[in-house]
Amino acid sequence: MREPIGAPVAGRGSRAGKVRKEFWLSQELLHEAQTYLGAATERETVEMALDLVAFRKELGEGARALRSLRLRRLD
């Protein structure tokens, strides 16, 4: 399981487990995301956005698991 967003990550500044990528991004969208997420750098913005995508997937999986539970009132 991943660390929650904003949690300190050991070696965040290191290259361990990371790959170098080069691609074109909309500067306007990147700046908007950076402002919204409160990220200090563009790199942190991209990492946080990717983490949110993975978290969204986990939320969907959790919701599907809850749908299969049979619940009854406690009172």
C-alpha positions as CSV (number, residue, x, y, z in Angstrom):
1,M,0.0,0.0,0.0
2,R,1.2,3.5,-0.8
3,E,2.0,6.2,1.7
4,P,-0.8,8.9,1.9
5,I,-0.4,12.1,0.0
6,G,1.7,14.6,1.9
7,A,3.3,11.9,4.1
8,P,7.1,12.0,4.3
9,V,8.6,9.6,1.8
10,A,12.0,8.1,2.5
11,G,14.4,9.0,-0.3
12,R,11.9,11.2,-2.1
13,G,14.8,13.2,-3.5
14,S,16.7,10.1,-4.5
15,R,16.6,8.2,-7.8
16,A,15.8,4.9,-6.2
17,G,12.9,3.2,-7.9
18,K,12.4,6.0,-10.4
19,V,12.9,6.3,-14.2
20,R,13.7,9.4,-16.2
21,K,11.0,10.5,-18.6
22,E,10.8,13.4,-21.0
23,F,7.5,14.7,-22.4
24,W,5.6,17.8,-23.2
25,L,3.0,19.2,-20.8
26,S,0.7,22.2,-20.9
27,Q,2.5,24.8,-18.7
28,E,-0.9,26.3,-17.8
29,L,-2.3,23.0,-16.6
30,L,0.9,22.2,-14.8
31,H,0.8,25.5,-13.0
32,E,-2.9,25.1,-12.2
33,A,-2.3,21.6,-10.7
34,Q,0.8,22.9,-8.8
35,T,-1.3,25.7,-7.2
36,Y,-4.2,23.4,-6.4
37,L,-2.0,20.7,-4.9
38,G,0.2,23.1,-3.0
39,A,3.3,21.4,-4.5
40,A,6.6,23.1,-4.2
41,T,8.0,22.0,-7.6
42,E,6.7,20.9,-10.9
43,R,8.2,17.4,-10.3
44,E,6.4,17.2,-7.0
45,T,3.2,18.2,-8.8
46,V,3.5,15.4,-11.3
47,E,4.3,12.9,-8.6
48,M,1.3,14.0,-6.5
49,A,-1.0,13.9,-9.5
50,L,0.1,10.3,-10.3
51,D,-0.4,9.3,-6.7
52,L,-3.9,10.7,-6.8
53,V,-4.7,8.6,-9.9
54,A,-3.5,5.5,-8.0
55,F,-5.5,6.5,-5.0
56,R,-8.7,7.0,-7.1
57,K,-8.3,3.4,-8.4
58,E,-8.0,2.1,-4.8
59,L,-11.1,4.1,-3.8
60,G,-13.0,2.4,-6.6
61,E,-11.8,-1.0,-5.6
62,G,-12.9,-0.3,-2.0
63,A,-16.3,0.9,-3.1
64,R,-16.8,-2.2,-5.1
65,A,-15.8,-4.3,-2.1
66,L,-18.3,-2.5,0.1
67,R,-21.1,-3.0,-2.4
68,S,-20.9,-6.7,-1.9
69,L,-21.3,-6.5,1.9
70,R,-24.7,-7.2,3.5
71,L,-25.3,-4.6,6.2
72,R,-28.1,-4.5,8.8
73,R,-29.2,-1.8,11.2
74,L,-27.7,-1.8,14.7
75,D,-30.7,-0.3,16.5
